[in-house]
Amino acid sequence: MKKLLLALVLSGTLQACGSQSHPTENVELNETPEETSSGLHLSLGDRFYTLAFPEGGLKEGKAYKLLFAFHGSGGTEKRMQRMTRFELLSDDYLVIYPKSKEVEWDEGCECNIAHRLGAKDVEFIVQLIDKMHAEYNLLEGENYAVGFSQGGLFSQNMLCKFSEKFQAIASVASPMSDRLSSMCSISDPTSYMLVQGTADRVLPYQGLVHHNFGLISAPKAVELITSQTIPDAIVSESTPSERVTEKLYRSSTDTKLLSKLVSIDGGGHAWSFENYSTSNQLLDFFNQSSAYALPEYSALYTVNTKNYHVRSMGKQTEKGDVVILSGANKFFHSDSAWASLVQPLLAEHARVHVIDRLGNAWSSDAEEPSFKQLAADLPELLSLLDIKKVTFLSFANSNLATLMYLHNPNPEIQVNGIVWADPDILLPHSIAQYQSGVVAGLRKYKSEYVEHVRGGNWTEKSRERIAIEREEIVKLIPSNHQEKMDWVYYNQVTELRLQVENQVTRIKEMMNYHDDLNIAEPLQHNINVPISVIDGDFERLDIANATEEEKPGLIKWQQEGTQWSKGIANKTQGKYYVLENASHQVFFEHPDTVVKATLEILERND
């Protein structure tokens, strides 16, 4: 038996030095397509691949990224899947594990079996990209690839030939083919990462001198690729854990464009190492490189070709789900950052979603963003979120969207009720207040303002205002809730406000706010669900800072707002909560009141 094993080993070694370029992996070959719980085993022409969905299954309407994982020489797609298990580590990707046509991939060296037999592996992957985007809801441009061993050399070949197809590509245990390095021409800037053990004896870290199968070193491979993708690279080096050194190349102009060399001191020819989980680290790198670097709990859902950012936390219960809609503060910032405290608090009791309107946070841009647009898309969006019963929690002027939704709801979804926190007051005097001033000025010179903001002229002012808001919120959060505040998420969302297109969205929403008010005003007379109102007295601050000429109008706005809010709550059998000496940032200053009001509505469902 020992003689037989020795013969097999020698056979594999001789084969590696002769008819093919790299040693084979000790795995079964010639597997036939079949469907299993771990993925769909499919074919494209005479080629086979496994398509793996996230562990929770494919969600209707959710937009995914696409990830290819290439096995090593003599390997199989099944072994690559068992080794990497990307689909178990992230809900953001559809993962394809392709099978090479020959015993190895056409890695671009023009020196191996796959090249001589015309395997056309590169063309096969391009066809798969097109096929997947035609059949599934995938984010445009969000394609990724990684290969192990000889599959890593193939991923480099894909980078050199079709960089425009990928957002980021990675290789594990595979420095670059000497021949490919001399021919590689990367057309589009693409992020790249190489993970390599310094003691790798199969594909050596320091490269290999060979007349046919030569390799350049791992550091030279990353430098060569980086010279074409990030010529202005800023280089830094760190040691995140014992025996692990990371050399990072970052663009000075594009924060998403990266190159990284991860060197494992003493590491051999392996996928993962002690103190280093390669699959998790690669997913982190891909997320850093992504145009949609979504945080935990976040996803994009597609309605009418547009993607809505939704952050979902907590577990679904029979009482139904809570949906939080953001509205505007004094600077008209209006996104899911405002839910960074109340969402995790409410998620202790129910499944809670916060939805960003188009043009906010990670949602798609919209030509004419408005609450009207959100209300029109809400019926389908709530269905995609698998909501059966819903309690709305709206801040500031997002109460307009809830009124529009009630007028045109999804008949299959029960509305338990609504909580309005500092809502817009829909009486003639108050509406005139909202529609005057800045809103009127923006509407009068719409094209001029859009051009001015698109030129980046509001960025510094936006940065200053974000800093002011953050400083105010830090002081407002009660001491017993400081640890619950998700500052990481808050900072991620507010940073997106600095993107010029998001600033353009903000002024367009202010312009369209005029029409949103006119649409919502008559709808207040046909409310058929309980509405509780949380009424802060933030108007007192505006009154205190107003001129003598402005004060009477603001005082009337405050007084009629109190009466109108009480009336809405009483008429709909909701509750009225009054907050004295409160700011407009009710979600941060009075989270207990917000949670209490929402849970009372949630408990009312039949």
PyMOL commands that set and color helices and strands:
alter all, ss='L'
color gray80, all
select helices_A, chain A and resi 2-17+77-84+86-89+113-116+121-135+150-165+178-183+218-229+278-289+336-339+342-346+371-384+396-407+428-435+438-444+446-454+459-476+479-484+487-496+500-526+539-545+551-571+586-589+591-602
alter helices_A, ss='H'
color red, helices_A
select strands_A, chain A and resi 35-36+39-44+47-52+62-70+93-98+138-148+168-172+191-197+234-241+244-250+258-264+298-303+306-313+321-325+352-356+389-395+414-421+531-536+576-579
alter strands_A, ss='S'
color yellow, strands_A
deselect
rebuild
show_as cartoon
